[in-house]
């Protein structure tokens, strides 16, 4: 009598897990960004366009190695979308960094082997 009860308890504990997995798959299929959590393989930069921030754009920036922090969405095709500056350097440098990051190509994030869109924060270090 214990074995069937143990199997029923085990089976019943799997039902909520299956139900909670369904919304993630549905949101992945709809294009809604998925949070990078357990089970989601994060995106990786495959091709970053080589870019130069002009010395004119960095004029007045006191840091030896300035950095810009960006928030973006990497879609299921590996392209950057909705790129915006979270922590700027200055307007001229930010414009050049934004243009470059929009051209980056990513390996898309995956959930159960299926490409999914994700939102992420990216720090770009600018070398002088």
N, C-alpha and C positions, 0 to 999 in steps of 0.2 A: 504494500500500500504506500510505502514511502517513496518508491521510485516514481510512480505516476504523479504524485504531488510535487516532487522536486522538478520533474519535467514541465508541469504546468506552471510552476513559479518561474522557472527559467524562461519559458516561452512568453509568459505574460510580461516579464521584464524587458523583452525585446520589442514588444509592440510600441511603447512610447518612443523608443530609440528610432524605430522605422518611421513613426509619425513625425518626429522632429527633424528627420533627415529630408523629408519630402519638401518642406518650404525652401531649403537651401538649393535643392536641385531646380525647383520652380523659379527661384529668383535668378539662378545662373542662366536658365534658358531665356528669361525675360530681358536680360541685359542689366538688371539691377546689380550694382557692385556687391561682392561678397566680402565679408570681413576676413582678414587673414588670421585664421585660427587653426586649431588642430585639424588636420586633414586637408588643408589648403596649402599647396606648394606655391610660395610667393613668386612673383615675376622676377626676371633677371634681365639686365641690359645686354642686348646682343650686339647692337651697333649704335654707337654714340658718335654723332657727327663731330668732327674736330672743329672747334670754333675758337675764335680769339675775341676777347673783350678788349677793346681799344684802350690805349693808355689815357686817351681823352675821357673815356667813360669812367675810368678809375681815378681821375684827378680828384683830389680832396678826400679820398678814402684812406684813412690812417692805418688800416690793418695791413700786415705783411701778406697775409693770405686771406682775402675776403671770401665770404661764402654767402650764398643765397639759399634759403629753404623754400621749397616749392611743394604744393599739394597738387596731385594729379590723379587721374583715373587711367589705368591701363586696361584697354578693352580686350575682348577675347581674341582679337587678331594681333595683339601686341603693340598697338599704337597708343600714343599718349593723347588723352583728351582732357578738356577742362583744366588746363594747366594754369595755376595762379601762384603768385608770390605770397608766401606767408611771412618770411623775414627778408626784407630787401637789402640790397647793397646801396644803390642809388638808382634813380629812374633810367639813366642811360645804360648802365651795366645790366639792370634787370631786364630791359627790353632785349638785349643781346642774348642773355641767358635763356629767357623764355623762348626766343626764336630757335635756339639750338635744341632745347629739350623737346620742343614740339616735333623735331626731326628724329629723335631717338627711336630705335626699334627695340622692343622687349620680347623675351620669351614670355608668353602669357602665363598668368597664374593658372593652376589646375586644381580641380576638386574631383576626386575619383577618376583622374586621367582625362577629364573634360575641361577644355579651356574656359575660364570664367573671368569676367571683369572684376577688378579690385581697385580700391582707392589706396593711395600711399603717400608718404612724405619723403621727399628726396632732397638731400643736401648737395649742392654743387659748389665745389671749391674752385676758386679762380686763382690761377698762378700768374704772377707778374712776369 
